[in-house]
Amino acid sequence: MAQQFTRQEAKVPAMGRFGGGHNRFAPGAKPKNAKGTLLRIVKIYMRWAKTIFIAMLLTVVSSLISVGIPLFIGKTFNTFDILHRTVDINRLIVTLSVIAVLYITNWIISWVNGIIMLKISQKLVFTLRSDFFEKMQRLPLKFYDTRSHGDTMSRITNDVDNISSTIAQTTTQLISSILTLVGSLAVMIELNIPLTLVVLLCVPLVMLLTRGIASRSRSYFKAQQQSLGTLNGVIEENILGLKMVKAFDKQEDVLQQFGEINEKLFDSSYKAQVWSGFMMPLMNVINNFVFAVVAIVGGILSVGYGLLVGTVVSFLSYSKQFAQPLNAVAGMFNTIQSALAGAERVFEILDHLEETPDEEEAVEMDQPQGNVTFEHVYFSYDKTNPILKDVSFKVKAGDTVALVGETGAGKTTIVNLLTRFYDVDSGTILIDEVPITQVKRNSLRKCFSVVLQDTCLFTGTIMDNIRYSQTDAANEQVIQAAKIARAHDFISKLPKGYYTMVSGAADTLSQGQRQLIAIARAVLCDSPILILDEATSSVDTKTEKDIQHAFLNLMKNRTSFLIAHRLSTIRDADYIMVIGDGKILESGNHKSLMERKGRYFNMVISQMGKMPEAI
C-alpha cells in the first residue's frame, strides 16, 4: 500500500464522532424583509390559483353585498315621512326583505369562502412542511453539526403553524377589506362629498398608528420566535441527556439555563403583545371620533341644507364599515407580525446552501469492487484549521485497514470524506479509479455499510430497523444477519422477539444491544466497503469476541475501514495507519509497526502495559 504525506507538524482540534463537533446554538442568517417574505408567501399561495379565483369571486360578491347593505338601510329610513307622519309600508317591506336576503346571502358566501380558504391554508402548510423536510434531506451534514436540533424542529412546527393561521384568517379578509373600502368610497362620493371627506379622516390617523406600532412590535415578534426555537433546543437536549443531568446533579444549572431563556421569551412575547395590543383600543377611539363627527356634520346638513335623514344614516353605517377593514387588519396585526417572523425563519432554511449537486456527467457505480485511493487530500471543517494535510494512500479491494490515533487526529474525518458527507478542500478521492465527485451520491452511498459508535435506531420494530438497509429483504435474511451479528439470542428472548418496538430515544435496550442491531443492519446491507467506527465500544468483552468472529466472515471480500482504540480490534488488520497532526504518520501491519518502534509502538505499550516480547 502506497502512502504519501508531508512532515509539517500542526495541532488538530478534537472533532465529534462521524461529523465533527456540535455547536448547538450557532447563530442563523440575517432575517429577510417583511415585504419580500410576504411576496414569497403569496407566490407559494398562487399554486392553487383556480381555487383561489373562486374564493376571490365569492369575496367580490360578499364585498358588494356589504357595500349595498348600508345603502338599503338608509332607504329604509327614507320610507318615513316625518312632516306628514306617514310610512310607505310596501316600500318598507320590500326594503327590509332585500336587507334580510343580503344578510343571509352574505353569511352563506362567507361560510363557503371560509371553508375554501381553510382548505387552501392547510394545503399551504402541507406544502411548506413537505418542502422543508425534503430540504432537510438535501442539506449537508455540516448544517446539522452546527445547528440546534430543537430550533430546526421549531421552524417546521411552530413557525409553519403561524403562517397557516395567518393565511386562514387574513387572505380573504384583506381582499374583502380592499374591495369594501373601494366600494364604500364610491357609494359615499355618489351620495355626499362633504360627509365623504369627514369619513376619510380616519385613513391618515390609522396609517400613522399602524406605522408607529409596526416599527416597535416587529422586532419583538422576531425575538419571540428566535427565543422559542432556542428554548425548544434546550428542552430537546435535556430530555435526551436527562441521565447525565441527574448523574452530575445539574438539575439546578439546567433550571437556571431554562429560566434565563424562558425569561427572554417572556420579555419579547410580553412586549410584542403589549405593542400590538395598543392597536384595537386606539382604533376604537379613532372610529368613535369619526362616527361622532359624521353624526354632527350630517345633522347640520340635514337640518340646514335639506339632506335626507336616510342618507345621514347610511353615512353613519359607512363610517363604521369604512373603518371595519382597517380594524380587521389592526386586530390581526400581531398574528401577521408573528407569521412573517416565522416565515422568515422557514425560508432561511429553504434557502440554505444544499449539498453540492451531482455533476451532469455523474455515473452510477456498476458492481463496485472496493478499491479506495486518496490523492493529496486537504480538508478543514471551518476552512481555517486544517484537519487533513496532503493525505495520500491506496487500499486494494478486500483489504482491512485500521485507522488509529489520538482523539481529533482525523480518523473519522477520513471516512466522512470517503462517504462524501463532506467534500475535500483539495485533492481527489477515488473508488475503483473513479473520482467520487463523478459518481451519483445515491449510487456512492450504496457502496458502504456503516456502523457508528453512536447507534441510531428508528421508531419501529427490531425487524424494521435491521431491514432499514435493505427494505426488500425477507424475514429469513434479517434473522440470518442478526445471527451473524450475534444479536439473535437476545432478540429471541424479548417478549415479542423481532417485532419488539424500539425508538431512537427510548432506553428499552442497552447500548450494547442497540449496537448489535446496528451491526446486523450493516451485515444485511452487504455493501463492498465496510466502515466500523468504534463498532464494539459498547459491548462486553465476551460479546466483542463473538462480534469479531462475525466480522471475520463479514469482512471477507470486502474493503473494511476500522476505527478503534482497542488493540484486539485492530491487530489483525492488513494495514494499520497511524493518523496524527493531519497526516499519516506510520503505516503497515501490526508486526512491522511494532518492529519500527515508532508512534504505534508507543500506543500499544501505553495501552497494554507490557513489553513487546509479551504482545
Backbone hydrogen bonds, N-H to C=O, Kabsch-Sander energy under -0.5 kcal/mol:
donor,donor_aa,acceptor,acceptor_aa,energy
4,Q,392,S,-1.7
6,T,389,K,-0.5
19,G,16,G,-0.7
20,G,16,G,-1.2
23,N,21,G,-0.6
23,N,145,D,-1.8
24,R,22,H,-0.8
26,A,23,N,-1.1
26,A,146,T,-0.5
37,T,33,N,-2.1
38,L,34,A,-2.6
39,L,35,K,-2.4
40,R,36,G,-1.8
41,I,37,T,-2.0
42,V,38,L,-2.3
43,K,39,L,-2.1
44,I,40,R,-2.0
45,Y,41,I,-2.6
46,M,42,V,-1.7
47,R,44,I,-1.6
48,W,45,Y,-1.4
49,A,46,M,-1.0
52,I,48,W,-2.4
53,F,49,A,-2.5
54,I,50,K,-1.8
55,A,51,T,-2.2
56,M,52,I,-2.9
57,L,53,F,-2.4
58,L,54,I,-2.3
59,T,55,A,-2.1
60,V,56,M,-2.5
61,V,57,L,-2.1
62,S,58,L,-2.7
63,S,59,T,-2.5
64,L,60,V,-2.5
65,I,61,V,-2.2
66,S,62,S,-2.3
67,V,63,S,-2.2
68,G,64,L,-2.0
69,I,65,I,-1.9
71,L,67,V,-0.6
72,F,68,G,-1.8
73,I,69,I,-2.1
74,G,70,P,-2.2
75,K,71,L,-1.7
76,T,72,F,-1.7
77,F,73,I,-1.3
78,N,74,G,-1.4
79,T,76,T,-1.1
80,F,77,F,-1.5
81,D,79,T,-0.5
81,D,86,T,-3.1
82,I,80,F,-0.8
85,R,81,D,-1.1
86,T,81,D,-1.7
88,D,79,T,-2.0
89,I,87,V,-1.5
92,L,88,D,-2.4
93,I,89,I,-2.9
94,V,90,N,-2.3
95,T,91,R,-2.4
96,L,92,L,-2.7
97,S,93,I,-2.4
98,V,94,V,-2.4
99,I,95,T,-2.2
100,A,96,L,-2.4
101,V,97,S,-2.6
102,L,98,V,-2.5
103,Y,99,I,-2.4
104,I,100,A,-2.4
105,T,101,V,-2.8
106,N,102,L,-2.4
107,W,103,Y,-2.1
108,I,104,I,-2.3
109,I,105,T,-2.6
110,S,106,N,-2.4
111,W,107,W,-2.2
112,V,108,I,-2.6
113,N,109,I,-2.9
114,G,110,S,-2.2
115,I,111,W,-1.8
116,I,112,V,-2.2
117,M,113,N,-2.6
118,L,114,G,-2.2
119,K,115,I,-2.1
120,I,116,I,-2.1
121,S,117,M,-2.6
122,Q,118,L,-1.9
123,K,119,K,-1.9
124,L,120,I,-2.3
125,V,121,S,-2.1
126,F,122,Q,-2.6
127,T,123,K,-2.7
128,L,124,L,-2.9
129,R,125,V,-2.8
130,S,126,F,-2.2
131,D,127,T,-3.1
132,F,128,L,-2.7
133,F,129,R,-2.7
134,E,130,S,-2.7
135,K,131,D,-2.3
136,M,132,F,-2.0
137,Q,133,F,-1.2
138,R,134,E,-0.8
138,R,135,K,-1.0
139,L,135,K,-1.0
141,L,421,F,-0.8
143,F,140,P,-1.3
144,Y,140,P,-0.7
145,D,141,L,-1.5
146,T,142,K,-1.0
146,T,143,F,-0.6
152,T,148,S,-1.8
153,M,149,H,-2.3
154,S,150,G,-2.2
155,R,151,D,-1.7
156,I,152,T,-1.6
157,T,153,M,-1.2
158,N,154,S,-0.6
159,D,154,S,-1.9
160,V,155,R,-0.9
161,D,157,T,-2.1
162,N,158,N,-2.0
163,I,159,D,-1.7
164,S,160,V,-2.2
165,S,161,D,-2.6
166,T,162,N,-1.8
167,I,163,I,-2.4
168,A,164,S,-2.6
169,Q,165,S,-1.8
170,T,166,T,-2.7
171,T,167,I,-1.5
174,L,170,T,-3.3
175,I,171,T,-1.9
176,S,172,T,-3.1
177,S,173,Q,-2.2
178,I,174,L,-2.2
179,L,175,I,-2.4
180,T,176,S,-2.8
181,L,177,S,-2.6
182,V,178,I,-2.5
183,G,179,L,-3.0
184,S,180,T,-2.8
185,L,181,L,-2.3
186,A,182,V,-2.2
187,V,183,G,-2.3
188,M,184,S,-2.7
189,I,185,L,-2.3
190,E,186,A,-1.7
191,L,187,V,-2.0
192,N,188,M,-3.0
196,T,192,N,-1.3
197,L,193,I,-2.2
198,V,194,P,-1.4
199,V,195,L,-2.2
200,L,196,T,-2.1
201,L,198,V,-1.4
202,C,199,V,-1.6
203,V,200,L,-1.0
205,L,201,L,-1.0
206,V,202,C,-2.6
207,M,203,V,-2.4
208,L,204,P,-2.3
209,L,205,L,-2.0
210,T,206,V,-2.9
211,R,207,M,-2.4
212,G,208,L,-2.0
213,I,209,L,-2.1
214,A,210,T,-2.7
215,S,211,R,-1.7
216,R,212,G,-0.7
217,S,213,I,-2.8
218,R,214,A,-1.9
220,Y,216,R,-0.6
221,F,217,S,-2.2
222,K,218,R,-2.1
223,A,219,S,-2.1
224,Q,220,Y,-2.1
225,Q,221,F,-2.0
226,Q,222,K,-2.1
227,S,223,A,-2.5
228,L,224,Q,-2.1
229,G,225,Q,-2.1
230,T,226,Q,-2.2
231,L,227,S,-2.5
232,N,228,L,-2.2
233,G,229,G,-1.8
234,V,230,T,-2.1
235,I,231,L,-2.4
236,E,232,N,-2.6
237,E,233,G,-2.4
238,N,234,V,-2.2
239,I,235,I,-2.0
240,L,236,E,-2.3
241,G,237,E,-2.3
242,L,239,I,-1.0
245,V,241,G,-2.1
246,K,242,L,-2.4
247,A,243,K,-2.8
248,F,244,M,-2.1
249,D,246,K,-1.1
250,K,245,V,-3.1
254,V,250,K,-2.6
255,L,251,Q,-2.7
256,Q,252,E,-2.3
257,Q,253,D,-2.6
258,F,254,V,-3.0
259,G,255,L,-2.7
260,E,256,Q,-2.3
261,I,257,Q,-2.0
262,N,258,F,-2.9
263,E,259,G,-2.2
264,K,260,E,-1.8
265,L,261,I,-2.3
266,F,262,N,-2.7
267,D,263,E,-2.8
268,S,264,K,-2.6
269,S,265,L,-2.6
270,Y,266,F,-3.0
271,K,267,D,-2.3
272,A,268,S,-2.3
273,Q,269,S,-2.6
274,V,270,Y,-2.5
275,W,271,K,-2.5
276,S,272,A,-2.2
277,G,273,Q,-2.2
278,F,274,V,-0.7
278,F,275,W,-0.8
279,M,276,S,-1.4
282,L,278,F,-1.8
283,M,279,M,-2.8
284,N,280,M,-2.6
285,V,281,P,-1.8
286,I,282,L,-2.1
287,N,283,M,-2.8
288,N,284,N,-2.7
289,F,285,V,-2.1
290,V,286,I,-2.6
291,F,287,N,-2.8
292,A,288,N,-2.3
293,V,289,F,-2.2
294,V,290,V,-2.6
295,A,291,F,-2.3
296,I,292,A,-2.3
297,V,293,V,-2.9
298,G,294,V,-3.0
299,G,295,A,-2.3
300,I,296,I,-2.2
301,L,297,V,-2.5
302,S,298,G,-2.4
303,V,299,G,-2.5
304,G,300,I,-2.8
305,Y,301,L,-1.6
306,G,302,S,-0.6
307,L,301,L,-1.9
312,V,308,L,-1.6
313,V,309,V,-2.5
314,S,310,G,-2.5
315,F,311,T,-2.2
316,L,312,V,-2.4
317,S,313,V,-2.1
318,Y,314,S,-2.8
319,S,315,F,-2.7
320,K,316,L,-1.4
321,Q,317,S,-2.8
322,F,318,Y,-3.4
323,A,319,S,-1.1
324,Q,320,K,-1.4
326,L,322,F,-0.5
327,N,323,A,-2.6
328,A,324,Q,-2.7
329,V,325,P,-2.1
330,A,326,L,-2.2
331,G,327,N,-3.0
332,M,328,A,-1.9
333,F,330,A,-1.1
336,I,332,M,-2.7
337,Q,333,F,-2.5
338,S,334,N,-2.3
339,A,335,T,-2.6
340,L,336,I,-2.6
341,A,337,Q,-2.1
342,G,338,S,-2.3
343,A,339,A,-3.0
344,E,340,L,-2.2
345,R,341,A,-1.4
346,V,342,G,-2.1
347,F,343,A,-3.0
348,E,344,E,-1.6
349,I,345,R,-1.1
350,L,346,V,-2.1
351,D,347,F,-1.9
352,H,349,I,-1.4
355,E,138,R,-2.7
359,E,437,T,-0.6
362,A,359,E,-2.0
363,V,438,Q,-2.7
366,D,364,E,-0.8
367,Q,365,M,-0.8
372,V,395,V,-2.5
373,T,430,L,-2.5
374,F,393,F,-3.0
375,E,428,T,-3.0
376,H,374,F,-0.5
377,V,391,V,-2.4
378,Y,426,S,-2.4
379,F,388,L,-2.1
387,I,379,F,-2.9
388,L,379,F,-2.1
389,K,582,G,-3.4
391,V,377,V,-2.1
392,S,4,Q,-1.3
393,F,374,F,-1.6
394,K,2,A,-1.1
395,V,372,V,-3.2
399,D,396,K,-2.1
401,V,399,D,-0.5
401,V,560,S,-3.5
402,A,575,Y,-2.7
403,L,562,L,-3.6
404,V,402,A,-0.6
404,V,577,M,-2.6
409,A,406,E,-2.0
414,I,410,G,-1.5
415,V,411,K,-1.1
416,N,412,T,-2.3
417,L,413,T,-2.3
418,L,414,I,-2.1
419,T,415,V,-2.4
420,R,417,L,-0.6
421,F,416,N,-2.6
422,Y,416,N,-1.1
425,D,378,Y,-2.2
426,S,378,Y,-1.4
428,T,375,E,-2.1
430,L,373,T,-2.9
431,I,434,V,-2.5
432,D,371,N,-2.4
434,V,431,I,-1.4
436,I,429,I,-2.6
438,Q,435,P,-2.1
439,V,436,I,-1.4
440,K,363,V,-2.6
444,L,440,K,-2.7
445,R,441,R,-2.8
446,K,442,N,-0.7
447,C,444,L,-1.9
448,F,445,R,-1.5
449,S,529,I,-2.3
451,V,531,I,-2.4
455,T,453,Q,-1.1
457,L,455,T,-0.5
460,G,502,V,-2.2
462,I,500,T,-1.3
463,M,498,Y,-2.6
465,N,461,T,-2.1
466,I,462,I,-2.3
467,R,463,M,-2.1
468,Y,465,N,-0.6
469,S,466,I,-0.8
470,Q,467,R,-0.9
473,A,470,Q,-2.0
478,V,474,A,-1.9
479,I,475,N,-2.5
480,Q,476,E,-2.3
481,A,477,Q,-2.3
482,A,478,V,-2.1
483,K,479,I,-2.1
484,I,480,Q,-2.2
485,A,481,A,-1.9
486,R,483,K,-1.4
487,A,482,A,-3.3
488,H,482,A,-1.1
491,I,487,A,-1.9
492,S,488,H,-2.5
493,K,489,D,-1.0
494,L,490,F,-0.5
494,L,491,I,-1.3
497,G,494,L,-1.1
499,Y,496,K,-2.3
500,T,497,G,-1.5
502,V,460,G,-3.2
514,R,510,S,-2.4
515,Q,511,Q,-1.9
516,L,512,G,-1.9
517,I,513,Q,-1.8
518,A,514,R,-1.9
519,I,515,Q,-2.2
520,A,516,L,-2.3
521,R,517,I,-2.0
522,A,518,A,-1.8
523,V,519,I,-2.3
524,L,520,A,-2.3
525,C,521,R,-1.5
526,D,522,A,-1.1
526,D,523,V,-0.5
529,I,447,C,-2.0
530,L,559,T,-3.3
531,I,449,S,-3.1
532,L,530,L,-0.5
532,L,561,F,-2.9
533,D,451,V,-3.1
533,D,531,I,-0.6
534,E,532,L,-1.0
534,E,563,I,-2.9
537,S,534,E,-1.6
539,V,536,T,-1.1
544,E,540,D,-2.6
545,K,541,T,-2.0
546,D,542,K,-2.0
547,I,543,T,-2.9
548,Q,544,E,-2.6
549,H,545,K,-1.8
550,A,546,D,-2.0
551,F,547,I,-2.9
552,L,548,Q,-1.5
553,N,549,H,-1.1
554,L,550,A,-2.4
555,M,551,F,-3.3
556,K,553,N,-0.7
558,R,555,M,-1.9
559,T,528,P,-2.5
560,S,399,D,-2.5
560,S,558,R,-0.6
561,F,530,L,-3.0
562,L,401,V,-3.1
562,L,560,S,-0.5
563,I,532,L,-3.1
563,I,561,F,-0.5
564,A,403,L,-1.0
564,A,562,L,-0.6
569,T,566,R,-1.0
570,I,566,R,-1.0
571,R,567,L,-2.3
573,A,570,I,-1.9
574,D,400,T,-0.9
575,Y,400,T,-2.1
576,I,588,G,-2.8
577,M,402,A,-3.1
578,V,576,I,-0.5
578,V,586,E,-2.7
579,I,404,V,-3.4
579,I,577,M,-0.7
580,G,583,K,-2.4
582,G,409,A,-0.7
583,K,580,G,-1.8
585,L,578,V,-2.7
585,L,583,K,-0.9
586,E,578,V,-1.0
588,G,576,I,-1.2
590,H,571,R,-0.5
593,L,589,N,-2.3
594,M,590,H,-2.0
595,E,591,K,-2.0
596,R,592,S,-1.4
597,K,593,L,-0.9
598,G,593,L,-0.8
602,N,598,G,-2.0
603,M,599,R,-2.0
604,V,600,Y,-2.5
605,I,601,F,-2.5
606,S,602,N,-2.4
607,Q,603,M,-1.6
608,M,604,V,-3.1
609,G,605,I,-2.6
614,A,611,M,-2.0
615,I,612,P,-1.2
